[in-house]
Amino acid sequence: MTSEMNQRILLASRPEGRPALENFKIETVPVAEPGEGEVLLKILYLSLDPYMRGRMSNARSYAQPVAIGDVMEGGTVGRVVRSRHAGFAEGDIVLSHSGWQSYAVARGDHLRKLDPAAAPISTALGVLGMPGFTAYSGLLTIGQPKPGETVVVAAASGAVGSAVGQIAKIKGARAVGIAGGPEKCAFARNELGFDAVIDHRAPDIAAQLAAACPGGIDVYFENVGGDIFAAVFPLLNKFARIPVCGLIAQYNDTGPRPAPDRLPGFMREVLSRSLLIRGFIQREFADQRPAFYEEMAAWIASGQVRYREDIVDGLESAPEAFFGLLEGRNFGKLVIRVAE
């Protein structure tokens, strides 16, 4: 029996617009014991990702919302404290989906064992995890970049966008990024190897984007929506492909934005330019994960893919860090270090 207590962060209420501290509740409860086929995990790292905003809402979506009073969901890396599953032993490091808490009981068949010698274990939540796989599967399956084409991605210094641009370069395409602020733009250009990077805060972003894409845009990996998409849309070439991964600029909206009805004109352009627009959730391409793990690990080892992590200490820091994520304050993949 462990004498440790489990700190958990629950969804206390559903936010209207931007989430606030009152939407969360922190509680401490006794650590649960694993049953047959289960393991007890001490959570080491918690991933914070934009999709979590959708889970706080009860609006129609591709997944069930977190229930009021339940632990906020999220990907985690943990250490096995006690095992009642033959495939796991005490001390094993595993990837799980245990949410915002310091301990969790998980079914062994829902876990993936990690090799700490192969890569820092936190990368299983980023470049070697769901965000990296989102970039890999969405870009290669839907975007299908070809040598010489131009790929544009917003949130270019983030967990998904940074991988999109680097994979595009590996496939022989030009990579044009859009990021927030001089530091993030310099990182995407100088460290990640983007061909051009534009600050989304620039008042002339549309003109800068057009100058960076003189031959138009063949693939736009959509992470943001809003005004960024408005700048991209006129530059899309015939047969352009648009994997729709996220719309973070709109996640805190409380209702339809007042605007003229642009849908007829938009659909006319989709038809006349033969555009492919495909929303996706990374789990739809689960059969590609083995290839992703192999290829991404090789690209990291060779230096073709680089990554940056924004690590914040303490589970209690998760709500404020999450607010910052939705406002673009993080720099790289945002991870909470729950324990050593």
GIKA-V669085 format. One record per residue. N is the residue number from 0. RES is the residue in one letter. PHI is phi in whole degrees, 0 to 359 (NA if undefined). Layout:
BEGIN
{{N,RES,PHI} {N,RES,PHI}}
END
This chain:
BEGIN
{{0,M,NA} {1,T,264} {2,S,268} {3,E,291} {4,M,251} {5,N,258} {6,Q,272} {7,R,230} {8,I,247} {9,L,255} {10,L,277} {11,A,271} {12,S,199} {13,R,270} {14,P,287} {15,E,253} {16,G,79} {17,R,292} {18,P,295} {19,A,222} {20,L,302} {21,E,291} {22,N,282} {23,F,240} {24,K,224} {25,I,259} {26,E,224} {27,T,237} {28,V,226} {29,P,298} {30,V,292} {31,A,283} {32,E,260} {33,P,286} {34,G,267} {35,E,299} {36,G,83} {37,E,243} {38,V,227} {39,L,261} {40,L,248} {41,K,265} {42,I,284} {43,L,259} {44,Y,224} {45,L,238} {46,S,274} {47,L,249} {48,D,220} {49,P,302} {50,Y,301} {51,M,297} {52,R,299} {53,G,295} {54,R,290} {55,M,280} {56,S,258} {57,N,261} {58,A,292} {59,R,302} {60,S,207} {61,Y,278} {62,A,216} {63,Q,293} {64,P,289} {65,V,293} {66,A,286} {67,I,301} {68,G,92} {69,D,267} {70,V,295} {71,M,302} {72,E,274} {73,G,172} {74,G,288} {75,T,217} {76,V,244} {77,G,221} {78,R,252} {79,V,290} {80,V,267} {81,R,210} {82,S,233} {83,R,237} {84,H,231} {85,A,296} {86,G,274} {87,F,225} {88,A,237} {89,E,305} {90,G,98} {91,D,298} {92,I,257} {93,V,225} {94,L,265} {95,S,218} {96,H,235} {97,S,264} {98,G,81} {99,W,276} {100,Q,203} {101,S,268} {102,Y,223} {103,A,205} {104,V,261} {105,A,223} {106,R,288} {107,G,300} {108,D,283} {109,H,257} {110,L,249} {111,R,236} {112,K,287} {113,L,251} {114,D,254} {115,P,299} {116,A,281} {117,A,278} {118,A,194} {119,P,307} {120,I,295} {121,S,295} {122,T,292} {123,A,293} {124,L,259} {125,G,229} {126,V,297} {127,L,256} {128,G,229} {129,M,303} {130,P,297} {131,G,298} {132,F,291} {133,T,301} {134,A,298} {135,Y,299} {136,S,289} {137,G,291} {138,L,291} {139,L,282} {140,T,277} {141,I,261} {142,G,289} {143,Q,44} {144,P,294} {145,K,247} {146,P,306} {147,G,88} {148,E,283} {149,T,251} {150,V,249} {151,V,245} {152,V,218} {153,A,270} {154,A,52} {155,A,290} {156,S,265} {157,G,279} {158,A,298} {159,V,277} {160,G,299} {161,S,296} {162,A,289} {163,V,302} {164,G,298} {165,Q,288} {166,I,293} {167,A,302} {168,K,296} {169,I,301} {170,K,275} {171,G,91} {172,A,268} {173,R,279} {174,A,244} {175,V,244} {176,G,252} {177,I,234} {178,A,219} {179,G,253} {180,G,103} {181,P,300} {182,E,294} {183,K,292} {184,C,296} {185,A,296} {186,F,298} {187,A,296} {188,R,283} {189,N,272} {190,E,266} {191,L,266} {192,G,85} {193,F,299} {194,D,287} {195,A,206} {196,V,221} {197,I,239} {198,D,280} {199,H,291} {200,R,275} {201,A,294} {202,P,294} {203,D,252} {204,I,302} {205,A,297} {206,A,293} {207,Q,295} {208,L,294} {209,A,298} {210,A,292} {211,A,282} {212,C,233} {213,P,297} {214,G,262} {215,G,84} {216,I,242} {217,D,262} {218,V,224} {219,Y,241} {220,F,273} {221,E,272} {222,N,248} {223,V,239} {224,G,80} {225,G,61} {226,D,292} {227,I,295} {228,F,297} {229,A,298} {230,A,285} {231,V,284} {232,F,305} {233,P,296} {234,L,265} {235,L,292} {236,N,283} {237,K,298} {238,F,69} {239,A,295} {240,R,244} {241,I,231} {242,P,289} {243,V,260} {244,C,262} {245,G,200} {246,L,221} {247,I,299} {248,A,294} {249,Q,246} {250,Y,296} {251,N,264} {252,D,297} {253,T,258} {254,G,183} {255,P,300} {256,R,285} {257,P,294} {258,A,194} {259,P,295} {260,D,285} {261,R,264} {262,L,299} {263,P,302} {264,G,294} {265,F,298} {266,M,293} {267,R,297} {268,E,291} {269,V,302} {270,L,290} {271,S,290} {272,R,260} {273,S,52} {274,L,279} {275,L,253} {276,I,240} {277,R,224} {278,G,286} {279,F,205} {280,I,240} {281,Q,304} {282,R,294} {283,E,296} {284,F,248} {285,A,303} {286,D,293} {287,Q,271} {288,R,299} {289,P,303} {290,A,295} {291,F,299} {292,Y,302} {293,E,291} {294,E,290} {295,M,294} {296,A,299} {297,A,292} {298,W,293} {299,I,293} {300,A,298} {301,S,275} {302,G,86} {303,Q,287} {304,V,236} {305,R,244} {306,Y,213} {307,R,224} {308,E,244} {309,D,248} {310,I,259} {311,V,246} {312,D,272} {313,G,97} {314,L,302} {315,E,297} {316,S,278} {317,A,300} {318,P,301} {319,E,296} {320,A,296} {321,F,295} {322,F,301} {323,G,297} {324,L,301} {325,L,292} {326,E,256} {327,G,78} {328,R,279} {329,N,287} {330,F,229} {331,G,101} {332,K,292} {333,L,274} {334,V,225} {335,I,265} {336,R,273} {337,V,279} {338,A,203} {339,E,275}}
END
